[in-house]
Structure formats: structure tokens, C-alpha cells
Amino acid sequence: MFDFQDLFQWDRFITPTIIKTFYWLVIGVIMLFGISGILLSLSTMAISPFVGFIQLLASIASVIVGIVFSRIVAEFILIVFRINEHLGAIRDQGGTR
């Protein structure tokens, strides 16, 4: 994890350690919106079955797309920080020669 002192020093990034927490929070929000959309589509089916069915499919598809997209964004952020770490290692190796 990270220490409290890491918040005031710029030697180490804290984002890679907390990105997983934000990822799971985003997944939770996506699931809540998905459940809300599914319930709304089921109530719409009582009025218009076709429109409710289309809303149901759209809600399920949006949950799947949201989960995949949030994973891609989280991995992209982690990749950027990993590239930074590797470039720092390369810089340190070049300075010893």
C-alpha cells in the first residue's frame, strides 16, 4: 500500500495502488445503473413489450460495454505508470556506465 508520507512526497506515485479500488467502485456503479435499467425496462414491458425488450437488451449491453471500457481505462492508466517505472530503470542503468 502507501504510507501517509507518500501523500506529501513526489518520489513515489500513489495512483497505481488506488486504481484497483476506483475500478471496483466504477464496476459497482455500472452494476447499479444496469440493475436500474433492467428494472425500468421490465416496468416498460407492461406498457409496450417491444420497447421494454429493446430497453432490456440495451441495459445488458451497456453493462457489458461499461465493464469492458472501465477495465481498458484502468489498464491504460497502469500501463502509463509501468512505462514510467521502466524508463526510470533504463535511465538508472544508463547512468552507471
N, C-alpha and C positions, 0 to 999 in steps of 0.2 A: 504494500500500500504506500502511502506517503505520510511524511511527518508534517506537523504543523509548521515547522520552519521552512518547509518547501514552498509554502504559500508566499513567503517574503524573499526568497532567493530564486534566481533565474538560472541556476546550474542544472536543474532537472525539471522536465515537463511533467505536469500532473494530469494532463488530458488523457494519455494512454491508460492511466489507472482508473479513471472515472468514466471512460467512454462506454464500457460494458454496462454500467449502471444506467446511463442515459439510454442505451439501446433497449434494455429491458423495460424502462419506463415508456419509451415510444411504442414498443410491442403491446404493452398494456393499454395504452391509449387507442391504438389501432384496433385492438380486440373489443374495447368498449364501444367505439364507433361502429364496428362491424355488427356487434350484437344489437345495437340500437337500430341500425339499418335493416337488419333481418326482422326485428320485431315490427318496425314500421312497415316493411313490405308485407308481413303477414296480416297486419291490420288493413292494408290497402287491398289485399286479396278479397276481403269481404265485400268491397265495393266494386272492384274491377279485377278479376282473376288474372288477366293477361298482363296488365300494368304491374300488379303485385308480383307476379312471377319474374318479370323483367327486373324489377327493383331487387328482388331476392338474388338473382344472378349477378346483378351489378354490385350488390353489397358483398357477396362472397368473393367476387373477382377483385374488388377494391381492397379487401383484407389481404388477399394473397399478394397483390401487387405492392401494397404498403409494407408488408413484412419483408419482401424481397428488396424493395428500394431502400428501406431503412438499414438492412444488412449491408447493402452495397455502400451506402454512405458511411456507415461505421467502419467498414473495412478500408475504405478510401482514406479516412482520417488516420487510421492506424498505420496504413502504408506510408503516408506522408511522414509520420513521426519515425517510422522504421528507416526510411530513406535518410532522414536526418542523422539517426544514430550511426548508420553505415558510413555516411560521408564523414562524420566525426572520426570514426575508426580509421578510415582511409587517410584523413588528414594527419592523425596522430602517427600512423605508420610512415608517412612521407616525411615527417619532421625528424625522425630518428636516423635517417640515412645520411 
